[in-house]
Amino acid sequence: MSHVKRLYRSRTNKMLGGICYGLSEYFDIDPSIVRIAWVIFTMLGGAGLLAYLICWIVVPEEPFMP
């Protein structure tokens, strides 16, 4: 049985919605790199802000694991 990777928003490691940390976990990179890239995209015309809001709505929060 193969493990399927899923994109989730983080419940614990978040600054706003947990999108950047979720993306960093999915792509196995440092969350700071994703956050910096998102800020740069936001400053270059605002597309980053719109994309973040859409991801916040569309990407589910990670399942609760006690």
Buried (B, 14 or more C-beta within 10 A) or exposed (E): EEEEEEBBBBBEBBEEBBBBBBBBBBEEEEBEEBBEBBEEBBEEEEEBBEBBEEBBEEBEBBEEEE
